[in-house]
């Protein structure tokens, strides 16, 4: 695997100036505990995450 950007414990050398771990689940799927129906939840990338991606790719 790869270290998570911003992880001060396992991330290795510091890359950038990030105030948190750059870890985001954009889509999560799970089964409802009672109905067993498959449910999905989506969340857009936070603005600081978008800036971090731009910084790393530039």
C-alpha positions in Angstrom: 0.0 0.0 0.0 0.9 3.7 0.1 1.1 6.0 3.1 -1.6 8.6 3.5 -0.6 12.1 2.7 -0.6 14.2 5.9 -0.2 11.2 8.2 2.5 12.2 10.6 2.8 8.7 12.1 3.2 6.5 9.1 3.4 9.0 6.2 7.2 9.2 6.1 8.7 12.5 4.9 6.5 15.5 5.1 5.0 16.5 1.7 3.2 19.8 1.7 1.6 21.7 4.5 -1.6 19.7 5.2 -3.5 20.2 8.4 -5.1 16.7 8.3 -4.8 13.3 6.7 -5.8 13.4 3.1 -8.2 10.5 3.3 -11.7 10.7 1.9 -14.4 8.2 1.2 -16.3 9.7 -1.8 -18.8 6.8 -1.9 -19.8 4.4 0.9 -22.0 1.4 0.5 -23.5 -0.7 3.3 -26.5 -2.9 4.1 -29.2 -1.4 6.4 -29.1 -3.4 9.6 -32.8 -4.1 9.7 -34.1 -4.1 6.1 -30.8 -5.4 4.6 -31.4 -2.9 1.8 -28.1 -1.8 0.1 -27.6 1.9 0.7 -25.1 4.2 -0.8 -23.9 7.6 0.4 -21.7 10.0 -1.6 -19.8 13.1 -0.5 -17.9 15.5 -2.7 -14.3 16.3 -2.1 -13.8 19.0 0.5 -12.2 22.2 -0.8 -8.9 21.7 1.2 -8.7 18.2 -0.3 -9.0 19.7 -3.9 -6.3 22.2 -3.1 -4.0 19.5 -1.8 -4.5 17.5 -5.0 -3.6 20.6 -7.1 -0.5 21.2 -4.9 0.7 17.7 -5.2 0.2 17.5 -8.9 1.8 20.8 -9.7 
